[in-house]
C-alpha cells in the first residue's frame, strides 16, 4: 500500500542505548523512505546472557529519554508481552498483523548480519519484511 506509513523496526536490548543507535535511527528517517523508526526494546535476546542486562523497564526508560524530542523516533515495549526468549520473527509476525495499515522494514546492524544465519526461521523473514542493513 503506497499510502501506508513506513516504519523502520530497530530491535535491540539497548543495554544501554548510545549515540551510535541514535545516529543510525536519525540517518534512516532522514535519508531513506522511512517515516518513523521504532526502537523495539527486547527483554531477552536469545544470544545474550540475562544477568548482564539492566532491568527491562530501566532500558525502556533510557531509550525513551534518549529519543525525547525526536519527532520521528518511537520506543516500543511490544516484546515485553510476548513469549520469551524474544525471537524477532515472532515479533515481526505479531507487529505486521497488529498494524496491518503500516509497512515495516527491519533495521539491522552489521553485527546482526554476521549472526543472521543463527536466527530462528530466517527463511520466513524474506517473505514478510524489507531489510536495511547498517555498518557496524
C-alpha positions in Angstrom: 0.0 0.0 0.0 1.6 3.2 -1.2 -0.1 5.5 1.3 0.8 3.4 4.4 3.2 4.9 6.8 6.6 3.1 6.5 8.1 2.2 9.9 11.7 1.0 10.5 11.9 -1.5 13.3 15.2 -1.2 15.2 15.4 -4.2 17.6 17.8 -4.4 20.4 18.4 -4.8 24.1 19.8 -1.3 24.1 21.9 -2.1 27.1 22.3 0.8 27.2 21.2 2.9 24.2 24.1 5.1 22.9 24.8 7.8 20.4 25.5 5.2 17.7 21.9 3.9 17.9 20.6 7.5 17.6 22.8 8.3 14.6 21.6 5.2 12.8 17.9 5.9 13.6 18.2 9.5 12.6 20.0 8.6 9.4 17.2 6.1 8.5 14.4 8.7 8.9 16.4 11.5 7.2 17.9 9.6 4.2 15.5 6.7 3.4 11.8 6.4 2.7 11.1 5.6 6.4 8.5 7.8 8.1 9.5 6.7 11.6 11.8 4.4 13.4 10.6 2.3 16.4 13.1 1.2 18.9 11.8 -2.2 19.9 13.4 -3.0 23.3 14.0 -6.7 23.6 13.6 -8.1 27.1 15.6 -11.2 26.4 17.8 -11.7 23.4 18.5 -15.5 22.9 22.1 -14.6 22.2 22.8 -12.6 25.4 23.0 -13.5 29.0 20.2 -12.1 31.1 22.4 -11.4 34.1 24.3 -8.8 32.1 21.2 -6.8 31.2 19.8 -3.9 33.0 16.2 -4.2 34.1 13.7 -4.2 31.2 11.9 -1.1 32.2 15.1 0.7 33.0 16.3 0.1 29.4 12.9 1.2 28.1 13.1 4.4 30.1 16.7 5.1 28.9 15.5 4.7 25.3 12.5 6.9 25.9 14.7 9.6 27.4 17.3 9.4 24.7 14.8 9.9 21.9 12.7 12.5 23.6 12.5 15.5 21.2 13.0 13.4 18.1 9.6 13.6 16.3 10.2 10.5 14.1 11.6 8.2 16.7 9.4 6.0 19.0 10.0 3.4 21.7 8.1 0.1 21.8 7.7 -2.4 24.6 5.8 -4.8 22.4 8.1 -7.7 23.1 7.5 -7.3 26.9 4.2 -9.1 26.5 5.3 -11.8 24.0 6.8 -15.2 24.9 10.4 -15.3 25.8 13.1 -15.6 24.7 12.3 -12.8 22.1 12.6 -14.2 18.6 12.5 -11.4 16.1 10.4 -13.4 13.6 7.6 -13.9 16.2 7.6 -10.2 17.0 7.5 -9.3 13.3 4.5 -11.5 12.6 2.7 -10.0 15.6 3.5 -6.4 14.6 2.6 -6.9 11.0 -0.8 -8.4 12.0 -1.5 -5.8 14.7 -0.6 -2.8 12.5 -1.7 -4.1 9.1 -2.2 -0.4 8.0 1.6 0.2 8.2 4.5 -1.0 6.1 7.6 -2.2 8.0 11.3 -2.6 7.3 13.8 -4.3 9.6 16.9 -2.3 10.5 19.9 -4.4 11.4 23.5 -3.6 12.2 26.4 -5.5 10.7 26.8 -7.4 14.0 23.4 -9.0 13.4 24.1 -9.7 9.8 27.1 -11.7 10.8 25.0 -14.0 13.0 21.7 -13.8 11.0 22.1 -17.4 9.8 21.7 -18.5 13.5 18.4 -16.7 13.9 15.1 -18.7 14.2 13.4 -19.3 10.9 15.4 -16.8 8.9 13.8 -18.0 5.7 10.4 -16.6 6.8 11.9 -13.1 7.1 12.3 -12.8 3.4 8.6 -13.3 2.8 7.3 -10.7 5.3 9.8 -7.9 5.6 12.1 -5.5 3.8 15.6 -5.1 5.2 18.0 -2.3 5.8 21.5 -3.1 7.0 23.8 -0.6 8.6 27.6 -0.9 9.1 29.0 -1.9 12.4 
